[in-house]
Structures are given as C-alpha cells and as structure tokens.
Amino acid sequence: MAARAAAGAGGGDALPLLDDLMPWSVRPLRTGRPWVTAPDAASLRARWDLLVAADGAEQERLFRPSRSRTPLTPAAALPGRSTGTSAFARDPGPYPEPVRILHGPFDEQWLIPDHRLLDAARPELWRVADGHQLFAVEHGYVPQDSGPALFATALLPDGHSPAGRPGRIRPLYRRPGGQEPNLAPGLSALLAARYGVPVTAEHVLAWILAAAVPSPAGPLVPLPADGELWAEGVELGQELLRLHLRGARGGERPRMPGGRRPYVRAAIPPRPGGAHYDAGEEAIVLGEGRVSPVPAGAWDFRVSGVRMLELWFERRRAAAEGPAAEGLAAVGPRGWPRERTSELLELISVLALLDGLRPRQQALRDRLERVGALSRNELSTAGLLPVPASARRPASVLDHQEEGPEGQFALL
C-alpha cells in the first residue's frame, strides 16, 4: 500500500484519488481581513459597531482594504443571507448574525457573513450549505507527516490549512436537501454490486475518513476488493465522522470515559501566556492554570505537521496579544471566557478519542495491503473514470433568488 500510495496518480495501477471519487471541489475561502472571524460572536458585533461608527479615512483604515474589497465596493448578498449589497461606506445595513464556521481542522469560530467584507467567500458553498450537508476538507500536504489526510464537518469550512499548500473543500452533496451526491457517477452502484450491500454517499465518506492516505497529488483512497473489509472500514469511518461532527446532526458531544475526562485542576488566568505539556502529570499548563488528564496522543495530535492544541491556543492568545492584534482584530474579550474553557476540554476529548482510533486505522490499512484494492485502471475499465466534466462543476441551484450588488437580482 505504501509503495502504491507513493506512486500517486502516476501509473495505471495507482490508487484512485479523492478527486476521482468526489469530483466537485471548491478552493478555500479567502476572507482578506482577519477581523471578520473570531472565536466568540460578541467580538464580531463590537468590531462591526466600531466600523459602522467610523467614517472616511478611519473607516478605511479599520476596514483593511484589498484589491477585491474596500468600503466602497458593492457585492451580492451571500446565498441564504439578507445583508446590504450597496457599498458599506454608503449603507452598511443591519448587522448580519454571525455563522459558525470551521477555521481549519478542529477550530470552530464565528464569521460575519457579509459578502462586502470577504475577498472570496465562495458563494457556491453557501448555496449548498444546509442541515443535510457535510463537507470533506483536504489538509495541505506535508512530506513525512503521519497525520490524517482530511477531515469532515457539518459547519461551513473555510478550508484553511495549518501548513503546506491549501487543500480543497468537497461538499458531500451537490444540491441542497442532501440531493445529488458529489460522487463519481456510478460509484455507489459499482460498490454496492461488488460488496452486496447498499452504498450511500455517507458510507463512502466514512470509508474515505478511515482509509485515505496523504500524497502530493491529494488524498489517495484505496477501495477494498473485499466486502467484509469494506463493512469494517465504514463502521470505523462512522466513528471518526461522529467525532469530527462533535454532536452535529443529532449526535452526542464527544466525551472521554469516566476517570479519563479532562478537568481544570487550577484556574486558567485571564492572560495565560504560553502553553506547554507536562508529560509526567499528563497536564496542559496555561500560565498558572492546569488542565488534566490530557493524554499525550491528544497533546501531540498533528495535522500537516502542526500540533492542533498548540495552534488552537496560540490563535486565541495572538488575537489579544500578538503582532496581528491591531485595529478591529484587537477587539475581543478581556480575559479568558468561561466558554473557551469548555471548548478546550471538548477539543482535548475529540483529539484523544481520534488518537485512540489510530491503531484500528493502521490495522485496516495493513489488511488492505494483504487483500488488495481497486486501481484507477479498474475504475476506468468499469466506466467510472475519467469522470465527466459536468461532475466537476457546481450544479445549478435555482430554487431561490439571490440579491446582487446594489439590490439587483443575481443571475445564477
């Protein structure tokens, strides 16, 4: 498997890419200015109010103009959002309620959903983001990294990659309401016939989470020749998906078993400074604060070579104290909010539980090595590859109107 994975999409016996199986993908969002996202929603409202109250040169300075957006740039409303479409400087309109997003892997934050403030908001994603949608998001590839190749979320993802080149965002469905799976045409039918069981889009996503491996060409997805192995991989992938979704879609919030559940052992100070790990005590030390027990696997859980807990903490510290904390980005909570501690404890649990599933993922990949996997040549022979060009383009979504710049109707 390792040798074939290294081959990427090169030879005819190479493994299929995620891009083969989920052909429609969207580039990451580009906000253009850091102040439109924040770990807490209250900060966004305070920033908006300051921007609205400013005028002239001061508003422009706070806005942080780019080639795509300035205070004088009109823009269409994002699909499903009722916001101003005239230039912000002339008519900011009412404050749009912030939306929960995933800012890169495992970091839930808030975003002001006003298209006039975002350089590249990717409206095609907003058009299909609803209560049925799931997103698979590739990580940027980093050589020698042993972390996961992708993650899944029910939130709108911005596609930010901790390191390396950005990946792609792949909605599971091409239309709202969980309609038209974003799968290579004929894939579900082929797998169902081969394994003798129904195969849904979520089964395929679960398998991908369990089995995909990183490569320079994008995640590689071995599809087993054996139906029993497929069932085991889907079951494992569903456990991974439940942890990634963190209670979304009616699931339970992830919790460590009793006795291993992390707690605050010493109060986290208002400005805890740096964070480090005390391996002997299995504790994260935040200034005078301590959180334990924190399994070493949770502390060292990395994506694209970056330790997730360190990154999560550093973003929140830097927002208040770092060199990027200027202008509106510096507007935030004083101290360490209580809800931030709850989010930290849940993130520790998620990463610990994901780390605990790694031996099962490795065993799955070892069995794939022995059983064998379908190659791109076999999928081509079956008529699945190459996928038609239409499958790589967004579907037309015409069941609602969208307001264009300056109040005109948008043409889709």
Stockholm file with secondary structure:
# STOCKHOLM 1.0

chainA/1-412         MAARAAAGAGGGDALPLLDDLMPWSVRPLRTGRPWVTAPDAASLRARWDLLVAADGAEQERLFRPSRSRTPLTPAAALPGRSTGTSAFARDPGPYPEPVRILHGPFDEQWLIPDHRLLDAARPELWRVADGHQLFAVEHGYVPQDSGPALFATALLPDGHSPAGRPGRIRPLYRRPGGQEPNLAPGLSALLAARYGVPVTAEHVLAWILAAAVPSPAGPLVPLPADGELWAEGVELGQELLRLHLRGARGGERPRMPGGRRPYVRAAIPPRPGGAHYDAGEEAIVLGEGRVSPVPAGAWDFRVSGVRMLELWFERRRAAAEGPAAEGLAAVGPRGWPRERTSELLELISVLALLDGLRPRQQALRDRLERVGALSRNELSTAGLLPVPASARRPASVLDHQEEGPEGQFALL
#=GR chainA/1-412 SS CHHHHHHTTCSTTCCCBHHHHSCCCBCCCBCSSGGGEESSHHHHHHHHHHHHHCCHHHHHHHHCCCSSCCTTCCCCCCTTCCCCCSCTTTCCCSCCCCEEEECSTTCEEEECCCGGGCSBCCHHHHHHCSTTCCEEEECCCCTTCCSCSEEEESSEECCCCSSSSCCCEEESEEETTTEEESSCTTHHHHHHHHHTSCCCHHHHHHHHHHHCBCCTTSCBCCEESCHHHHHHHHHHHHHHHHHHHTTGGGCCCCCCCTTSCCEEEECCCSSCCCEEEETTTTEEEETTEEEECCCHHHHTCEETTEEHHHHHHHHHHHHHHSTTCCGGGGCCCSSCCHHHHHHHHHHHHHHHHHHHTHHHHHHHHHHHHHHCEECHHHHHHTTCSSCCGGGGSCCCCCSSCCBCGGGCBCCC
#=GC SS_cons         CHHHHHHTTCSTTCCCBHHHHSCCCBCCCBCSSGGGEESSHHHHHHHHHHHHHCCHHHHHHHHCCCSSCCTTCCCCCCTTCCCCCSCTTTCCCSCCCCEEEECSTTCEEEECCCGGGCSBCCHHHHHHCSTTCCEEEECCCCTTCCSCSEEEESSEECCCCSSSSCCCEEESEEETTTEEESSCTTHHHHHHHHHTSCCCHHHHHHHHHHHCBCCTTSCBCCEESCHHHHHHHHHHHHHHHHHHHTTGGGCCCCCCCTTSCCEEEECCCSSCCCEEEETTTTEEEETTEEEECCCHHHHTCEETTEEHHHHHHHHHHHHHHSTTCCGGGGCCCSSCCHHHHHHHHHHHHHHHHHHHTHHHHHHHHHHHHHHCEECHHHHHHTTCSSCCGGGGSCCCCCSSCCBCGGGCBCCC
//
